[in-house]
Amino acid sequence: MMPMPRRPILIVSGLAVLYAGVRIVPGLRREDLVFEEIDDPVGFRRLTAGKSSAGFDPFFGLEDRTENNQADAETRVRSNICASLYGDRCGAGEIVPVASFSDYYCPYCRVQTKRLAAIEARPGSGVRVAWHELPLLGETSKLAAKAALAARNQGAYRAFHERLMKSPFRATPEYLQALADDIGIDHAQLTADMNGERVLLDLENSAALARIFDFIGTPAMVIGRTVIQGEISERTIQDVVAREREEGWASVCQRN
Protein backbone atom coordinates (compact mmCIF):
# COMPACT_ATOMS: atom_id res chain seq x y z
CA MET A 1 0.00 0.00 0.00
CA MET A 2 1.35 3.40 -0.93
CA PRO A 3 1.93 5.77 2.01
CA MET A 4 -0.51 8.65 2.31
CA PRO A 5 1.07 12.02 1.38
CA ARG A 6 2.27 13.94 4.44
CA ARG A 7 0.39 17.20 3.68
CA PRO A 8 -3.12 15.62 3.59
CA ILE A 9 -2.32 13.82 6.85
CA LEU A 10 -1.40 17.11 8.50
CA ILE A 11 -4.55 18.78 7.19
CA VAL A 12 -6.77 15.95 8.44
CA SER A 13 -5.01 15.94 11.81
CA GLY A 14 -5.38 19.70 12.11
CA LEU A 15 -9.09 19.56 11.36
CA ALA A 16 -9.53 16.81 13.94
CA VAL A 17 -7.76 18.87 16.60
CA LEU A 18 -9.82 21.96 15.73
CA TYR A 19 -13.07 19.99 15.92
CA ALA A 20 -12.10 18.56 19.28
CA GLY A 21 -11.19 22.01 20.51
CA VAL A 22 -14.54 23.42 19.47
CA ARG A 23 -16.32 20.66 21.36
CA ILE A 24 -14.15 20.72 24.47
CA VAL A 25 -13.20 24.39 24.86
CA PRO A 26 -16.36 26.53 24.83
CA GLY A 27 -14.39 29.72 24.24
CA LEU A 28 -13.43 28.58 20.74
CA ARG A 29 -17.01 28.88 19.52
CA ARG A 30 -19.37 31.62 20.53
CA GLU A 31 -23.01 30.63 20.67
CA ASP A 32 -25.40 32.52 18.49
CA LEU A 33 -27.54 34.73 20.69
CA VAL A 34 -31.01 35.59 19.43
CA PHE A 35 -32.69 38.41 21.33
CA GLU A 36 -36.29 39.56 21.27
CA GLU A 37 -36.93 43.19 22.15
CA ILE A 38 -39.65 43.65 24.75
CA ASP A 39 -42.02 46.59 24.98
CA ASP A 40 -42.02 46.91 28.76
CA PRO A 41 -39.76 47.88 30.41
CA VAL A 42 -38.40 49.91 27.52
CA GLY A 43 -34.92 49.01 26.36
CA PHE A 44 -34.81 45.47 27.71
CA ARG A 45 -34.67 42.34 25.56
CA ARG A 46 -35.36 38.67 26.12
CA LEU A 47 -33.18 35.63 25.49
CA THR A 48 -34.93 32.27 25.35
CA ALA A 49 -33.01 29.96 27.64
CA GLY A 50 -33.15 26.61 29.42
CA LYS A 51 -34.86 24.62 32.13
CA SER A 52 -36.70 26.08 35.08
CA SER A 53 -39.00 25.05 37.92
CA ALA A 54 -42.43 26.55 37.27
CA GLY A 55 -45.10 27.56 39.74
CA PHE A 56 -45.38 31.33 39.69
CA ASP A 57 -47.94 32.92 41.98
CA PRO A 58 -48.61 36.48 40.74
CA PHE A 59 -49.73 37.49 44.22
CA PHE A 60 -46.72 36.05 46.02
CA GLY A 61 -45.30 38.28 48.74
CA LEU A 62 -48.61 39.83 49.68
CA GLU A 63 -49.73 37.18 52.19
CA ASP A 64 -52.17 38.98 54.50
CA ARG A 65 -51.45 42.40 53.07
CA THR A 66 -53.89 44.10 50.71
CA GLU A 67 -53.75 43.98 46.94
CA ASN A 68 -52.71 47.62 47.06
CA ASN A 69 -49.29 46.34 48.13
CA GLN A 70 -48.91 44.66 44.75
CA ALA A 71 -49.55 47.90 42.87
CA ASP A 72 -47.37 49.84 45.31
CA ALA A 73 -44.51 47.38 44.84
CA GLU A 74 -44.66 47.63 41.06
CA THR A 75 -44.72 51.44 41.23
CA ARG A 76 -41.82 51.36 43.66
CA VAL A 77 -39.55 49.15 41.56
CA ARG A 78 -40.46 50.90 38.30
CA SER A 79 -39.40 54.27 39.74
CA ASN A 80 -35.79 53.08 39.37
CA ILE A 81 -35.75 49.73 37.62
CA CYS A 82 -31.95 49.35 37.62
CA ALA A 83 -31.61 50.11 41.32
CA SER A 84 -34.46 47.69 42.02
CA LEU A 85 -32.71 44.96 40.03
CA TYR A 86 -29.12 45.55 41.00
CA GLY A 87 -29.08 47.71 44.11
CA ASP A 88 -25.54 48.85 44.83
CA ARG A 89 -24.26 46.17 42.42
CA CYS A 90 -24.88 48.36 39.39
CA GLY A 91 -21.24 49.30 39.13
CA ALA A 92 -19.95 51.38 36.26
CA GLY A 93 -17.75 51.18 33.22
CA GLU A 94 -16.73 47.58 32.56
CA ILE A 95 -18.83 46.12 35.38
CA VAL A 96 -21.89 44.17 34.16
CA PRO A 97 -24.54 43.50 36.85
CA VAL A 98 -26.61 40.34 37.10
CA ALA A 99 -29.91 40.10 39.00
CA SER A 100 -30.50 36.45 39.91
CA PHE A 101 -33.96 35.20 40.97
CA SER A 102 -34.02 31.80 42.66
CA ASP A 103 -35.79 29.37 44.97
CA TYR A 104 -33.75 27.27 47.40
CA TYR A 105 -35.56 24.08 46.42
CA CYS A 106 -35.42 24.51 42.66
CA PRO A 107 -32.72 22.04 41.45
CA TYR A 108 -31.82 24.21 38.46
CA CYS A 109 -31.31 27.18 40.79
CA ARG A 110 -28.72 25.29 42.79
CA VAL A 111 -26.69 24.75 39.64
CA GLN A 112 -27.17 28.29 38.37
CA THR A 113 -26.37 30.11 41.61
CA LYS A 114 -23.18 28.10 42.07
CA ARG A 115 -22.20 28.95 38.49
CA LEU A 116 -22.89 32.67 38.96
CA ALA A 117 -21.05 32.83 42.27
CA ALA A 118 -17.99 31.18 40.70
CA ILE A 119 -18.01 33.63 37.79
CA GLU A 120 -18.33 36.63 40.10
CA ALA A 121 -15.50 35.39 42.35
CA ARG A 122 -12.92 35.23 39.57
CA PRO A 123 -10.38 38.08 39.68
CA GLY A 124 -11.22 40.66 37.05
CA SER A 125 -14.50 38.99 36.10
CA GLY A 126 -16.26 42.35 35.75
CA VAL A 127 -19.50 40.69 36.93
CA ARG A 128 -21.49 41.63 40.04
CA VAL A 129 -24.47 39.57 41.18
CA ALA A 130 -27.50 40.85 43.10
CA TRP A 131 -29.45 37.95 44.64
CA HIS A 132 -33.26 38.05 44.69
CA GLU A 133 -35.40 35.65 46.68
CA LEU A 134 -38.31 34.31 44.61
CA PRO A 135 -39.69 31.36 46.63
CA LEU A 136 -42.37 29.75 44.46
CA LEU A 137 -42.24 26.10 45.54
CA GLY A 138 -44.17 26.04 48.78
CA GLU A 139 -44.02 27.05 52.41
CA THR A 140 -40.50 25.72 53.05
CA SER A 141 -39.25 27.85 50.18
CA LYS A 142 -40.86 30.94 51.72
CA LEU A 143 -39.45 30.08 55.15
CA ALA A 144 -35.93 29.68 53.76
CA ALA A 145 -36.18 32.94 51.79
CA LYS A 146 -37.35 34.88 54.83
CA ALA A 147 -34.55 33.42 56.95
CA ALA A 148 -31.88 34.38 54.41
CA LEU A 149 -33.20 37.93 54.12
CA ALA A 150 -33.48 38.23 57.91
CA ALA A 151 -29.89 36.98 58.28
CA ARG A 152 -28.80 39.99 56.22
CA ASN A 153 -29.60 42.22 59.22
CA GLN A 154 -26.77 40.44 61.03
CA GLY A 155 -24.39 40.49 58.06
CA ALA A 156 -24.97 36.81 57.32
CA TYR A 157 -27.05 36.79 54.14
CA ARG A 158 -24.34 35.25 51.97
CA ALA A 159 -23.55 32.57 54.57
CA PHE A 160 -27.25 31.61 54.87
CA HIS A 161 -27.73 31.74 51.11
CA GLU A 162 -24.80 29.44 50.42
CA ARG A 163 -25.71 26.94 53.14
CA LEU A 164 -29.38 26.77 52.15
CA MET A 165 -28.45 26.25 48.49
CA LYS A 166 -26.20 23.32 49.41
CA SER A 167 -28.28 21.73 52.15
CA PRO A 168 -30.16 18.46 51.49
CA PHE A 169 -32.57 19.40 54.31
CA ARG A 170 -35.80 21.35 54.03
CA ALA A 171 -36.14 24.51 56.09
CA THR A 172 -37.92 24.04 59.40
CA PRO A 173 -37.79 26.25 62.51
CA GLU A 174 -35.53 23.66 64.12
CA TYR A 175 -33.17 23.51 61.15
CA LEU A 176 -32.99 27.31 60.93
CA GLN A 177 -32.09 27.51 64.61
CA ALA A 178 -29.32 24.95 64.13
CA LEU A 179 -28.08 26.87 61.08
CA ALA A 180 -28.11 30.19 62.96
CA ASP A 181 -26.18 28.65 65.83
CA ASP A 182 -23.66 27.09 63.46
CA ILE A 183 -23.07 30.34 61.57
CA GLY A 184 -22.93 32.29 64.81
CA ILE A 185 -25.85 34.72 64.66
CA ASP A 186 -28.65 35.49 67.11
CA HIS A 187 -31.54 33.11 66.45
CA ALA A 188 -34.10 35.17 68.40
CA GLN A 189 -33.31 38.24 66.30
CA LEU A 190 -33.40 36.14 63.13
CA THR A 191 -36.89 34.87 64.00
CA ALA A 192 -38.16 38.36 64.78
CA ASP A 193 -36.69 39.84 61.60
CA MET A 194 -38.18 37.13 59.38
CA ASN A 195 -41.59 38.78 59.64
CA GLY A 196 -40.29 42.32 59.76
CA GLU A 197 -41.21 45.04 57.32
CA ARG A 198 -37.86 45.03 55.53
CA VAL A 199 -38.06 41.33 54.67
CA LEU A 200 -41.66 41.62 53.47
CA LEU A 201 -40.79 44.63 51.30
CA ASP A 202 -37.87 42.78 49.75
CA LEU A 203 -40.07 39.82 48.89
CA GLU A 204 -42.73 42.10 47.45
CA ASN A 205 -40.18 43.99 45.37
CA SER A 206 -38.67 40.80 43.93
CA ALA A 207 -42.14 39.42 43.18
CA ALA A 208 -43.05 42.71 41.46
CA LEU A 209 -39.91 42.53 39.30
CA ALA A 210 -40.80 38.94 38.40
CA ARG A 211 -44.26 40.06 37.28
CA ILE A 212 -42.85 42.97 35.28
CA PHE A 213 -40.37 40.73 33.46
CA ASP A 214 -42.90 37.87 33.05
CA PHE A 215 -40.89 35.26 34.92
CA ILE A 216 -42.90 32.04 35.16
CA GLY A 217 -40.50 30.13 37.39
CA THR A 218 -36.95 29.90 38.67
CA PRO A 219 -34.12 30.35 37.99
CA ALA A 220 -34.42 33.61 36.13
CA MET A 221 -32.06 36.52 35.70
CA VAL A 222 -31.44 39.86 34.11
CA ILE A 223 -27.91 40.48 32.82
CA GLY A 224 -27.50 44.15 32.06
CA ARG A 225 -30.56 44.64 29.87
CA THR A 226 -31.05 40.98 28.84
CA VAL A 227 -33.93 39.08 30.48
CA ILE A 228 -33.45 35.30 30.76
CA GLN A 229 -35.80 32.59 32.01
CA GLY A 230 -34.21 29.27 32.94
CA GLU A 231 -30.82 27.74 33.60
CA ILE A 232 -28.16 28.56 31.02
CA SER A 233 -24.59 27.44 30.47
CA GLU A 234 -21.55 29.33 31.69
CA ARG A 235 -20.59 29.96 28.09
CA THR A 236 -23.93 31.62 27.39
CA ILE A 237 -23.65 33.74 30.53
CA GLN A 238 -20.18 34.89 29.50
CA ASP A 239 -21.34 35.59 25.94
CA VAL A 240 -24.24 37.72 27.18
CA VAL A 241 -21.96 39.57 29.61
CA ALA A 242 -19.55 40.31 26.76
CA ARG A 243 -22.38 41.61 24.55
CA GLU A 244 -23.72 43.78 27.37
CA ARG A 245 -20.28 45.24 27.98
CA GLU A 246 -19.70 45.91 24.28
CA GLU A 247 -23.13 47.46 23.69
CA GLY A 248 -23.29 49.59 26.84
CA TRP A 249 -25.96 47.99 29.04
CA ALA A 250 -26.28 51.08 31.27
CA SER A 251 -28.14 53.02 28.57
CA VAL A 252 -31.31 51.17 29.59
CA CYS A 253 -31.17 52.76 33.04
CA GLN A 254 -31.55 56.22 31.54
CA ARG A 255 -34.83 55.24 29.88
CA ASN A 256 -36.69 53.91 32.92
C-alpha positions in Angstrom: 0.0 0.0 0.0 1.4 3.4 -0.9 1.9 5.8 2.0 -0.5 8.7 2.3 1.1 12.0 1.4 2.3 13.9 4.4 0.4 17.2 3.7 -3.1 15.6 3.6 -2.3 13.8 6.9 -1.4 17.1 8.5 -4.6 18.8 7.2 -6.8 15.9 8.4 -5.0 15.9 11.8 -5.4 19.7 12.1 -9.1 19.6 11.4 -9.5 16.8 13.9 -7.8 18.9 16.6 -9.8 22.0 15.7 -13.1 20.0 15.9 -12.1 18.6 19.3 -11.2 22.0 20.5 -14.5 23.4 19.5 -16.3 20.7 21.4 -14.2 20.7 24.5 -13.2 24.4 24.9 -16.4 26.5 24.8 -14.4 29.7 24.2 -13.4 28.6 20.7 -17.0 28.9 19.5 -19.4 31.6 20.5 -23.0 30.6 20.7 -25.4 32.5 18.5 -27.5 34.7 20.7 -31.0 35.6 19.4 -32.7 38.4 21.3 -36.3 39.6 21.3 -36.9 43.2 22.2 -39.7 43.7 24.7 -42.0 46.6 25.0 -42.0 46.9 28.8 -39.8 47.9 30.4 -38.4 49.9 27.5 -34.9 49.0 26.4 -34.8 45.5 27.7 -34.7 42.3 25.6 -35.4 38.7 26.1 -33.2 35.6 25.5 -34.9 32.3 25.3 -33.0 30.0 27.6 -33.1 26.6 29.4 -34.9 24.6 32.1 -36.7 26.1 35.1 -39.0 25.0 37.9 -42.4 26.6 37.3 -45.1 27.6 39.7 -45.4 31.3 39.7 -47.9 32.9 42.0 -48.6 36.5 40.7 -49.7 37.5 44.2 -46.7 36.1 46.0 -45.3 38.3 48.7 -48.6 39.8 49.7 -49.7 37.2 52.2 -52.2 39.0 54.5 -51.5 42.4 53.1 -53.9 44.1 50.7 -53.8 44.0 46.9 -52.7 47.6 47.1 -49.3 46.3 48.1 -48.9 44.7 44.7 -49.5 47.9 42.9 -47.4 49.8 45.3 -44.5 47.4 44.8 -44.7 47.6 41.1 -44.7 51.4 41.2 -41.8 51.4 43.7 -39.6 49.1 41.6 -40.5 50.9 38.3 -39.4 54.3 39.7 -35.8 53.1 39.4 -35.7 49.7 37.6 -32.0 49.4 37.6 -31.6 50.1 41.3 -34.5 47.7 42.0 -32.7 45.0 40.0 -29.1 45.6 41.0 -29.1 47.7 44.1 -25.5 48.8 44.8 -24.3 46.2 42.4 -24.9 48.4 39.4 -21.2 49.3 39.1 -20.0 51.4 36.3 -17.8 51.2 33.2 -16.7 47.6 32.6 -18.8 46.1 35.4 -21.9 44.2 34.2 -24.5 43.5 36.8 -26.6 40.3 37.1 -29.9 40.1 39.0 -30.5 36.4 39.9 -34.0 35.2 41.0 -34.0 31.8 42.7 -35.8 29.4 45.0 -33.7 27.3 47.4 -35.6 24.1 46.4 -35.4 24.5 42.7 -32.7 22.0 41.4 -31.8 24.2 38.5 -31.3 27.2 40.8 -28.7 25.3 42.8 -26.7 24.7 39.6 -27.2 28.3 38.4 -26.4 30.1 41.6 -23.2 28.1 42.1 -22.2 29.0 38.5 -22.9 32.7 39.0 -21.0 32.8 42.3 -18.0 31.2 40.7 -18.0 33.6 37.8 -18.3 36.6 40.1 -15.5 35.4 42.3 -12.9 35.2 39.6 -10.4 38.1 39.7 -11.2 40.7 37.1 -14.5 39.0 36.1 -16.3 42.3 35.8 -19.5 40.7 36.9 -21.5 41.6 40.0 -24.5 39.6 41.2 -27.5 40.8 43.1 -29.4 38.0 44.6 -33.3 38.1 44.7 -35.4 35.6 46.7 -38.3 34.3 44.6 -39.7 31.4 46.6 -42.4 29.7 44.5 -42.2 26.1 45.5 -44.2 26.0 48.8 -44.0 27.0 52.4 -40.5 25.7 53.0 -39.2 27.9 50.2 -40.9 30.9 51.7 -39.5 30.1 55.1 -35.9 29.7 53.8 -36.2 32.9 51.8 -37.4 34.9 54.8 -34.5 33.4 56.9 -31.9 34.4 54.4 -33.2 37.9 54.1 -33.5 38.2 57.9 -29.9 37.0 58.3 -28.8 40.0 56.2 -29.6 42.2 59.2 -26.8 40.4 61.0 -24.4 40.5 58.1 -25.0 36.8 57.3 -27.1 36.8 54.1 -24.3 35.2 52.0 -23.6 32.6 54.6 -27.3 31.6 54.9 -27.7 31.7 51.1 -24.8 29.4 50.4 -25.7 26.9 53.1 -29.4 26.8 52.1 -28.4 26.3 48.5 -26.2 23.3 49.4 -28.3 21.7 52.2 -30.2 18.5 51.5 -32.6 19.4 54.3 -35.8 21.3 54.0 -36.1 24.5 56.1 -37.9 24.0 59.4 -37.8 26.2 62.5 -35.5 23.7 64.1 -33.2 23.5 61.2 -33.0 27.3 60.9 -32.1 27.5 64.6 -29.3 25.0 64.1 -28.1 26.9 61.1 -28.1 30.2 63.0 -26.2 28.7 65.8 -23.7 27.1 63.5 -23.1 30.3 61.6 -22.9 32.3 64.8 -25.9 34.7 64.7 -28.7 35.5 67.1 -31.5 33.1 66.5 -34.1 35.2 68.4 -33.3 38.2 66.3 -33.4 36.1 63.1 -36.9 34.9 64.0 -38.2 38.4 64.8 -36.7 39.8 61.6 -38.2 37.1 59.4 -41.6 38.8 59.6 -40.3 42.3 59.8 -41.2 45.0 57.3 -37.9 45.0 55.5 -38.1 41.3 54.7 -41.7 41.6 53.5 -40.8 44.6 51.3 -37.9 42.8 49.7 -40.1 39.8 48.9 -42.7 42.1 47.4 -40.2 44.0 45.4 -38.7 40.8 43.9 -42.1 39.4 43.2 -43.1 42.7 41.5 -39.9 42.5 39.3 -40.8 38.9 38.4 -44.3 40.1 37.3 -42.9 43.0 35.3 -40.4 40.7 33.5 -42.9 37.9 33.0 -40.9 35.3 34.9 -42.9 32.0 35.2 -40.5 30.1 37.4 -37.0 29.9 38.7 -34.1 30.3 38.0 -34.4 33.6 36.1 -32.1 36.5 35.7 -31.4 39.9 34.1 -27.9 40.5 32.8 -27.5 44.2 32.1 -30.6 44.6 29.9 -31.1 41.0 28.8 -33.9 39.1 30.5 -33.4 35.3 30.8 -35.8 32.6 32.0 -34.2 29.3 32.9 -30.8 27.7 33.6 -28.2 28.6 31.0 -24.6 27.4 30.5 -21.6 29.3 31.7 -20.6 30.0 28.1 -23.9 31.6 27.4 -23.6 33.7 30.5 -20.2 34.9 29.5 -21.3 35.6 25.9 -24.2 37.7 27.2 -22.0 39.6 29.6 -19.5 40.3 26.8 -22.4 41.6 24.6 -23.7 43.8 27.4 -20.3 45.2 28.0 -19.7 45.9 24.3 -23.1 47.5 23.7 -23.3 49.6 26.8 -26.0 48.0 29.0 -26.3 51.1 31.3 -28.1 53.0 28.6 -31.3 51.2 29.6 -31.2 52.8 33.0 -31.5 56.2 31.5 -34.8 55.2 29.9 -36.7 53.9 32.9 
